[in-house]
Amino acid sequence: MTLLFTDIEGSTLLLREAGDDYAELLDTHRRLLSAAFARHRGHVVDSEGDAFFVAFPSAADCLAAAAEAQSALAAHPWPPGREVRVRMGIHTGTPRLVDGRYIGLDVHHAARVMAAAHGGQVVVSHEAASAADEGFDLRDLGEHRLKDLLGPQRLHQLVVPGLPAEFPPLKTLGNRFTNLPVLSSTLIGRDAEIARVTATVRSTRLVTLTGPGGIGKTRLAIQSAAELLEDFSSGVYFVSLTEVHDPSLVVPTIARTLALQDRAGLTTEETLVDYVSGRQLLFVLDNFEQVVAAAKDLSRLMQKSPDCRLLVTSREPLRIDGEQMIDVPSLALPEGDTPEGTEAVELFAARATASDDSFRLDASSVPDVVEIVRRLEGIPLAIELAAARVRALPLQVIIERLDRRLDLLTGGGRDRDERQRTLAATIQWSYDLLEPSEQRLFSRLAAFPGGTRLEAAEAITGATIDGITSLVDKSLLRRRLDPDGAPRYWMLETIREYAVERLAETGDAGIRATFATYYLEWANERSPRWISDYDDAAGAIVAAEETNLRAASDLLSPRERLCLAASTYATYYQHGRLREGRALLEAALAEAPGNEYWTAFALGGLSACAFRLGDLDPAEAAGRRAVELARSLEDGRLLAHVLRDWANALVETGRLAEGEAALREAVEVARAGGDGPGTIGALINLGHLALVKEDWQRAIDVTTEADALATELGWDLNVGRVMRTFNTAFAQFKLGNVDAAEAGFVEALLVVDRSFVEGIAYPLSALAAVAAARGDATRAVFLLGLTDALVEEHDMVYDEVENRTRVALRRTLLTKLGEGQFEVAYLAGRAAAIEDVIDAFSAPAA
């Protein structure tokens, strides 16, 4: 495959000068080029702004298209001073086609060839020139270092008859003042980060790239500096501080990089300032974290040299005036099972192929590669070290050994800095730079597998805000926001594994015990325990702590474990993770700790989960046992809630009278005990029972009573509001009030938390019936497919009311549309994104 990249030289200046006419110029340019590409079998892979990426089946086709395109541009009557000059780069290679998109090193190579050209010039790689026939005039331009920072590459120029053949020297590293190092491999991805860094350097005099070891700060800095060569007429210089440990040697090292000699009567700093003053220079200072005390020297240098700019890599910020920090992220990871557009997969494939030329990224290897890069959290160094193992280990074995990743990720190239030949070594480097108190906090924070909020870190590890901030600054802790906006501090798993080892060396029993006790008490105080009590905000915080709660559970006694499971099952239920919630409760109950209160509590939750999964006999048995225990304890609040769980199972098995009696008792007990939420929840269930009995007006009346109580108490939590709105809307629909019903179902969708699967499925399913009533059978079938897919994904079942309605609706729609049309609409619904469908509904008119 031969690849062609193009863009307009000086497009920004042209835009500024042409103003409103630029759009027409751009359109004409695109039309002329597209026609030339099409005539020579070119496939436009991508076109954005003023750029093209085109693939051709042969080098001859590509060269012919480029020549024709340049001739067409030159012949076009552009307005005076508005000539469009396009630079072109051509390279032949074997890029990989993944989901309609070409990826691989050859794509990067072609882009770099184009970047070396001038407007009107066609530069051709040696590989493309060798693949072309003799019918083209290709001028040998010699060897050049491209901006991919690899070794010299032989380049050629396509001479187009009738067009200029003389151009300024190529825009390559060898024609610029620079000492940027030759790298052993091309930087993969990072396009967005390079764009951000280069833009920031152009607008800010000091830019610091921060991030943990192995994240790729140095490679990103070097590549960004290469892109900036044309911006700094006096040069771009790389200053390695790897071997510099004395802050006082930073300025001399910069001077030595420029080959400056000491001058009589001047200090080294004065000599450096004298040289750089008035010159447009960019210095890349690499590995500054070990000499961070020299930041004040850089501050003075910038004050005295206004045209000098600094791009610094450091695991912590310099904290001086004018500094702009950029935290370097991990590589982009796949969202699904395909590697489309993901830098992490592309990097693994490139490095694995370099290690073993038999490696192929194909349908059989993609799932394993995706698993590996996800487990390695997109850390470039970790991915490269893992990819180097493919020569000796199958992908599945690499995955199995990632549980001890620090042992696996060793053996980097001998040309690497020693501390980057293993992942453990690069983390050890950061650890050794910490103060003893910071090392102690770092190891203690390993106790949190799910990261930690500040208050938990303070309570369990004795952390201070200053200590946490320092570890964040040094890139050993990361920060993200919890659903309530509070910060959560966490470690990349590779770093945490190292911290766990340090914690084990110092003894972790005390920290682990404190950790377990803290989260047990935390869950008891903060978790929304019952479905009717469920608060979306509080539930989201519990979900954010799930990993820590599971870790705490493993450290608790059987009684405490049961307490924790009962306190948190509602979150699993709410999020549609019914089997997980059920398994959690069953495991805790199996240990038979003998505490009747928590046993009754857990049995009620088990009944709720089993009911929604369609396991009605276990649901009824668990609910009945929960009610018996609650009666014996004479705990009214507990009894009211477990009566509702039991009643759900009774109703669904057809024992309507027993179910109604249980719900009425639940209302009475809750009211007597002043349990407002329990009363509201029982009334909602009575309203739903009325729907089962097809007593539509009774459903509206009971739900209206629940609405009034919720308003009176100010207890209008979304889970209750959604179910009350659904009950009333469903009854209105059955009474023939389609407009009121639709408004209710849409309102329920708009207020529901998107994690509440049941609260989404019921209104969407009912809206299928509304669509059918309005004569839109295709839309109705689409919504049936959508909700079936959602319910099946979570192993849920529809209850009697919904199931009865859906069976009749399906039969009617199948008859109306016929099997073929029904199947098309149904499958379209199953494939649709729930979020997109919900977002398409608008709020009903007031």
N, C-alpha and C positions, 0 to 999 in steps of 0.2 A: 504494500500500500504506500502511495506517495502522498504526503500531507503538505498542504499549502496554508500558511498564515499570512494575513494582510492587515494593515491598518493605515489610516491617513496620517502622514507626517504633519506635525504642527496643527492637529485638529482643534486644540483649545484656542490657539491664536486665530485660526480660521473662523471658529464660532464667534469669537469676540468681534472680529472685523466684519463678518457677514451679517451678523444679527439675525433678523427674521428671515433672510434669504438662505440661511444655513440648511434649513430643513430640505429645501429644494435641491441644494448642492449635494447633500447626503443621499437623497433619493436617487438623483441622477447617477451618482457614483455606484450605488448599489445595483441599479438596473444594468449599467454597462458591465460590471463585473459578473453579475449573475448570468447574463447572457453568454459571456465567454466561458464561464465554468460549465454551463449546461451543454454547450456545443462540444465540449471535450470530455463528456462523461463524468463530470465532477459532482460529487454529492456534498451539499452544504451541511456540515455537521452542526455548526453553530454560527450564528451571526448576531452580534450585539453592538449597538452603537455604530462605530465606524470600522468595525473589525469583522473579518471572515475567517472561519476555519473550514477548509474544504478537503475532502478525501478523493483521490483519484486511483483508478485501478492500475495505472502505469506511470512511470516517470515522464515518458514522452507526452502523454495526455496532459499531465500537469504543467510541463514546460510550455507546451503549445498554448494552453489556456492562459498562463501568466503573460506570455508574449502578446497574445491577442488583447488581453485586458489592458496592458500598459499602452499598447498602440491605440486602443479605443479612448483611453483617458487622455492621451496626448493629442488626439485628433479632435476631441470635443471642443466646441467654442465656449469655453468658460468665460464668465464676465471678467473684465480686466482686474487683475490683482486677486482673483478668486480661484486660481488654478488649484485643482485637487491633485496632490502628489501622494501616491500610495507606495509604501514599501512592502516588499514581499519576501518571504522565506520559504524554502522548499527542502524537505528531507524525506528520504525513503527508509522505511523500516517495517516492523511487524507489531503495530499496536494491537491491543486486545479490545474486542468489541463486547461490551457488557451492557445489556439492556438498551441497545441502540446508541451507546455512547463509547467513543474511543478513549482508552486510558493507557498509560504506560510511559516509559521513559522516552520513547520516540516522539510522543506528542510534545513533551517538554522540549526536546531537542529542536523540533521544527519551530517552536515559538521563539527559542533563543536565536536561531538563525535569522528569523525575521527581525528581531530586536537589534541585530547588528547592521541592518541595511539603512539606506537613506531613501527619501521619497523619490520614486521613479526607478529604483534599483531592485533587481531580483537577485537575491543571494541564494546559492544552492549548496547543500552539503555535499561532501565527497561521495557519500552513499547514493544520493540522488543522481549526481553527475555520472557515476559509474553505471547506473541502471539505465541511463538515457541512451538513445541511439546517436549516430554521428551527424544527424541532421541539424544539430543545435550548436551555436557558437558559444562555448563555455570558456571563460577566461579564468585561469588559475590565480587565485588571490593569495595563495600561501596558507601557512598555519596561523590560527588565531585562537585565543582563549575567549570562549563565549561567556555569557553571564551565568551559565550553569556552574561555573567555577571548577570545571573538570580540566583535564590536560588539553593541550593544543588540538584543534580540529582543523582539517584542511577544508577550505571554502572556495567556491567558484562563483562567478557572476555570469548570468545569462545576458548576452549581448543581443539586443533586439534591433533588427535592421531599421534604420531611419530614426532611431532614438539615441539620446546621449549615452555614451559608454564610459565617460569619466566621472567619477564621484570622489568626494573626500574619503579619507581613511575610514575603514569600517569602525563602527561603534563597539569595539571589543576591548577586553581588559588590557591587551598588550599596547593599545593606543591611548592609554590613560595613565595618569600618575596614580599608581596604586600598588600595594603589596598584598592584596587580598589573597588568601592561601588557595592553593590547588586542593580540591576535595576529591575524595575517592569515589564518591557517588553523587548522583543528582538529588537535590532536595525534592521530595515528593509533596505535592499539595501546598498548603500554606498560602494560597493565593490571597485569601481575604486578609490574613495576618500581614503579609508583605505589603499589601495596599495600605493597611492601617499604619504600619510602621513608617513607610516612606512618606505618607501624607503628614504624619506627626513630626518627623524629622524636618520636613520642609517648613513647618510652622513653629517649631519649638527647638530651642538650642540644646537642651539636655533631655534625652529620652532613655529611660531605663527599662530594659526587658527583665521582668522577674518571673520566677517559677521554680519548681523543684528540679533537682538534678535529673537529667535524662529527658526533659520535656522538649528540648530542641532550641534553647535560647541562642546558642552560638551559631547554629546553622541558619536560623532565621535572621540573626543580625548580619551575618556575612552576605546572605543573598539579598537582603534589603539594601545593604551598602552597595552591592553591585548594581542594583537598579538605580542608585542615586549618583552614579559616576558622572553623568552629564551635568548634574547640578553643582558640582564642586570643581571649579576649574583648576584649583591648585592640588587636588588629589584627595583620595580616600585611603586611609591607612588603618590597618589592623594591628592592635597592640595586645599581645597575649600576656596576661598576668598570672598564668598558671603556676609559674615557678617563683613568683614574687610574693613574699610573705611580710616584708617590711613596708609599711605604708609610705615611708620616706623615699622609697625607690620608684614610686609610680611615675613621678615627673621625669626622673632620669631615664626610665624605660621608654617613655614617649619620645624623649629627645633622641635616644639611641635608635628608635625606629626610623626617625627622619635622618639618621646619620649626621646629626649635629655635633660639632666639636665644641668643647668648652672654650670660652673666650675670656681673656684676661680682664679682671675687674668685674666680671658678671657671674652671678650664680647660675646654676643649670636652669632654674626656673626663669630667670631673666633672659637667658639665651633663647629658651623655647618661646617665651612671649614675644621677643623681638622678631623671631622668625615667622611666627604664625600671624602676627599683626598685619592686617590688610590682605591676608590670603584667605580664599574660600576653601576651607579644609573640613573634612569629616574624619573624626577618629572613632574607631570601634574598639572600645576597651572591654576585653573579655575576662570573665571570672573576677569581678570586682569585690565579691563578698568577703574575701579573705584579707582585703586591704581597705575596708570600708572607711577606716579612719582617715584615709587620704581624700575623702570627699571634699574637705575644705580646700585642698590644693586645686581640685578641679573648679571649685567655685571661683577662686582667684583667677585661674586661667581664663574662664569665660568672661569675667569682668574686664580683663585687660585685652581680650581678643574678641571683639564683637562679631567677627566673621567666622569664628571657629565653632563647630557643632560637635556634640558628643553623643554617640550611641553606645550605651553601656549594657552589658549583661551581668546580672547579679542575682543571687538568691534572696537578697533583701534590698530595699530601696536605699538610696543615698541620703535622702532627707535634707536636701539643700534647696535654696530658692530656685525657682524656674524648672524644677524637675517634673517631667511628665512620665508617669509609670504606665507600662502596658503589661498586664499579667498574661503570659503566654499560655494558652489553653492546650489541652490534649488534642490529638487529631480527631477529626470528625469520625463518629462511629456509625455503623449501620443501624437503621431503625427497625427494619424487618429482617427477613432471611436472605436478602440480596445485598450485594456490595455496591449497588449503584451510587456513584458520587461520593464514596467514602474514602477519605485519605488513608485511614488506618489500614484498610484492606489492600489498597494500592501499594502502600509501603511494604506490607508483609509480602505481597506477591513479588515485588521487585527484588527485595533482599533474598527471598527464598530461591528465586530463579538464579540469582547470582551465586548462591551457595550450592545449588543442585540444579543443573540445567534440564533435568527431567521433570521438575516441578511444573504443574499446570494449575492455573486457577480456572476450574470448570465446575460443572454442576455437582460433581462428587466431592470436590474439596472446599467449595464455598462455605457450606454450613460450619465446617470445622474451623476455617480461617476466621469466620465471623465470631465464633465462640472464643477463639484465642484472643483476638484484638479487643473484644469486649472485656474479657477477664483481665486483660492488661491495661484496661482503662484508657486506651489510646495514647499511651506514653511511647514516644518514638524509640527511645533507647531500648525499652523493654521489648517492643515489637521486633526491632532489628536483632536483638540477642536471641529471641525465640525463633525467628526466621532462619537464623544461622544453624539451628538444630535440625532442620528438615533433612539434611544430608544423612544424619544418623538415626533420627527418630521419626516414626509416622506421626501424622497430625494428632491422632487420637491419644497417643502416648504423651505428646506434649501437653495436651489438655489435662490428662490425668495428673501430670506432675506439676501443674500450675498451683496446686494446693501448697506446694513448697517452692514458690516461684523464685525465691532468692537463691536457692540451690541450683535451679534450672538455668537461670538467666546469667550465665557466665560465659567466658571465652570469647569476648569481643575481639575485633581485629587487633593485631599487634601494633598497628600504626596509630591506635587510639591512645589518648591520654590514659595513664594507668588507672585512674579513678573511674574511667568510663568503660573499662573492660568487663566489669560486672556491675549489676544493678546495686548489689549490696555495697560495693565500694563507693559509688556515687552518693548513696545515702549516708554512708559512714563519714564522708567528707563534710556534709552539712552538719551531722551530729557532733563532730569534733570541734566545730566552730562555735558550739553553744556554750554558754556559761553553765556551771554545775546545776544551778537551780532550774535552768531551762531544760537541761537534759533530764532532770527528775520529772518535771511536768510533762515533757514529751513522752516519756515512757508510760507515765500514769494515764495519759489520754488514750493510750492503746486499749484501755478497758472498755471504750465505747465503740463497738463495731458499727453502730449506726450514726456516728458523730454525736455531738453534744451541744445543747444549749448552754449559755453562759452560766445560768444558775445551777445546772446539774454539775458542770465542771467545778464550780466553786465549792459545792457541797461535798462532792465525792473525792476530788483530788486536791482541794485547797488552792485551786488556781486563782490568779488575780487577773484583772483586766490587762494589766501591763504584760503579764506573762503570756497570756493568750495572744495579745497583739504582736508581741515579739516573734512568736512562732509563725503567725500569719505572715509577718514581714519577711521572715526567713524561708517562706514557701514550704514549710513542713506541715502547716495546717492550711486548709482551704476554707472558704466561707461561702455559704449560700443562705437564702432566706427560707424560713418555714412558712406555712400557709398564713400564719398571723403576722408575718413581717419580721419576726424575731430572727436574729442570726443563728445559724447552726454551723458549728466548726467541725470539720471532718478531715480525715487523712485519705489520700490515695491508698488503695489497699496494699500496694507494694511497700509504701512507706510504713503503713501500720504493721505489716508483718515484721519489719525490722524493729519497730517500737515494742511489739509484743515480746520479742526476744530479749530486749533490754529490760522490760518489766519483769520477765521471769528470772533474770539474773539477780534482781534486787529483791525478789519476793513479792508476789502479787496477791496473797491470800486476803490481806486486810482490805485492799482496794476492791477486790471482787466481792467480798461480803458487803461492804458499804454500798457498792453499785447495786447489788440485788435488793437490798433493803430499801434503798432510795426509790427504785422504780416500782416496787410493790406499793409503797405508800403513795407515790405519785399517781399511780393508776387508780387507787382507791379514792383519792381526792378529786381527780380531774376527769376520769373517764365517764362518758354518758352511758350508764349501765343498761338501761332499758331502751327498747326501740322507740317508745313514745316519748322518752326523755332525750332522744338523740338530737344533739346540737351539731350542726354541720361544722362550725368553726372548731369546737372542742374535739369532735371526731377526727377532723383533719390533723390536729396536733397529735392525737393518739396514733393515727396512721403513720405520721412522720417518725414516731418513736418505736415502730413495730420491731425493728431489728434489735434495738436495745431491750425491749420487753421480752423478746424470745430468749435473748442471752441471759437476762435476769431470771427467767423461769427455770432455766437449766440449773441455776445455783440455789433455788429455793427448796424448802421442805415440801412434802406432798400437800399439806394443808395450805401453805402459802401459795403453792402453784395453782391449786383449785381456786383460791381467792382471786388470783391474777387472771386466770382464764375466764372466770365468771364476770369479772369487772370489765373485760375488754372484748367479749364475744360480739357485742352490738356493732362494733366497727367492721368486723368481718361480714356480718349480716348485711349491714348498710351498703357495703361495697360489692355485694353480690358474690363474695367469696365464701359461699355457704359450706362447701365441703371442708375448707380449712377451719372454719369456725367450729363445725361439728367435730372434726378430728381433735381439735384443741381441747374441747370440753370432754369428749369421751376419754382421752388419755388422762386428763386430770381426775375424772370421776373413777377411772379404773383403779387408781391407787387407794381408793376407799379411806380417805383421811378421817372420816367419822364426824365431821363438823356438819350438823344438820342444816344450819342457815345457808352456808355456801353450797352445800349439796343441792338444796332446793333451788337456789339461785341458778346454779349451773344446769340443773335438769330443765328449768324453764327455758333457758337459752338453747339447750339441746332440742327441746320440743319445737321451738321456733325454726331452727335451722332445718330439722328433719321435715317439718311441715312444708316449707318452701321448696325442698328438694323432692317432694312427692312421696316420701316414706311415711305414710300416715299411721301405720300401726306403731312403729317406734315413737312417732311424735305424740300419739295419744297416751302411750304408756309412760313416757317421760313426763308429760304434762300432768297426768293423774298423780304420779308419785310426788311431783313437786308440790301439788296442791295439798296432798296428805301431810307432807312435812311442814308446809307453811301453816296449816291449821294447828298442828301440834305445837308449833312455836308461838302461836298467837301473835304473829307479826302481820298487821293489816296491810301495810304497803307491799310487803313481799307477796302476800296472798292475792291481792288485787292483780298484780302483774302476772303471776303464774296462772291464775284463773283464765286470763285472756289467752295465754299460750295454749292452754288445754282446750279452751273453747274453739279456737281455730281448727284444731285437729278434729274435734267432735263434729263441727259443722261440715267439714270437708268429707267426713265419712258418712254423712247423711243423718247423723243424730242431732237434728236441728233443735229439738226441744231441750235436750240436755245442754247443748251449746248455748242456747238463749238463756237458760237458767244460770249457767256459769257466768255469762256476761252481765246479767242483771245483778248477781251477787257481787261481781267485781265492781260495778258502779256504786253499789251500796257501801261496800267495805272501803273503797277509796274515798268516797264522800265523808264517811264517818271518821276517817283518819286524817281528813284535811289534805288528801293527796290529789291536788288539782290535775297534774299531768296524767296520773293513773285514771282519774275519772274521765278526762278527755279521750284517752286512748280506748277505754272500754266503750264509750259512746260511739266512737268511730267504728269500732268492731260491730256494735249493734246496728249501726247504719248499713254496714256491709252485709250483715246477716239479712237485713230487710231486702237488699238487692237479690240475695240468693232466693228469698221467698217471693220475689217479684212484687213486693209491696212498695211501689215506687214512692208514694207520698210519705209513707212511714220513714223511708230512707232519708228523704229531704228533711223531715221534722226532727229526727234524732240528730242528724248532722248539723242542723241549724242550732240545736241545743249545745252541741259541742263547740260550734263556732262562737256562740255567745259566751260560754265559759272561758274559752281561750282569750277572748277580748277582755273579759273581766279580770283575768289573772295576768294578762300580759305574757302569756305562755304560748306565743304563736310561732313555734319552731317549724322549720320548713317541712320536716317529715310528716308532722301532723297536718299541716296546712295542705300539703299535696294530697294526702289521702282523703281529707274532708272534701276538698274541691272535686276530686275524682268521684266520690260517692254521689254528691249532688248533681254533677254533670251527667253521670251515667243514668241517674233516675230521670233527669230532664230529657235526655235523649229517648228513653223508653216511653216517656209521656208525649213525645212528638215535638218537643221544643228543641229543634236541631241547632238553631243559632245560639241559644243559651248554653247548650251542651258543648258545642264547639269552642265557645269562648272559655268555658270552664276547663276543658281539656288543655287548651293552649296556655291558659294561665298556669295550670299545674306544671306544664313543661318549662315555662319561663322562670318559675321560682325554685324548681327542684335543683338540688345539688347534683352535678353530673355524675357523681360517684354512686348515687342511690339508684341502683339498677331497677329495682321494683317500681320506684317512683317514675322512672322514664318509660319502662315497658308498658305499664297500664294505660297512661294517657295516649301514647303513640298507637297502641292497639285499638283503643276506642276511636281514635281519629280515622282509622281504616273504615270503621262502620259509618262514620260521618261522611267520608268521601263517597262511599257506596250510596248513602241516602241522597247525596247531591248528584248522583248519576255518573260519577267519575270512577268507573270500575277499575281502570288501570292503576290509578293512584291508590285505590283501596288495596289492591293486590300487592303493590309495591310496599305499602306499610305493613302488610301481613308478613311479607318476607323479611323486612327490616327487623320487626320485633321477634319473629321466630329465631333469627340468627342471634339476637341479643340474649334471649332467654336460654337458648341451647348452649351458648358460650359459657354461661354461668351455671349450667346444670339445673336451672330452675324449672318449675312447672307452673302453668296457669292455674288459678283456683277455679272453683266451680262456675262463678259468674262469668269470668272472662272466657273460659273454655267453651261454655255453652254458646256464648255469642259468636265466638270465632268459628266453631264447627259449622253453625248455620250460615255464617257469612261466607265462609270458604265454598260451601256447596252452591250458594247462590251465584257467586262470582265465577266459579268454574263453568256453570251452565251458561252464564251470560257471555263470557269471553271465549270459551272453548279452551281445550287443553293447551294448545300451542301458545296463544297469546297470554294465557294465565302463567305459563311457565316462564316466558320471557320477562314479564313484569315482576314475578316473584323472585327470580334469580337476581334481577337488577336491585331489588330491595335488599336481598341478603348480602349483596356486594357493596352496598352504599355505606358511607361513613355516618354513624349516628350523630356525631357533632354537627356535621354539615346539614343534616335534615332538621335537627332541632333549631339551628341558627336561622334556617329559612322561614320558620314560623314567625309572624309578627304579633305583637301584643294586640289583643282584641280592642276594638273601638269602645270608648267609654259610653 
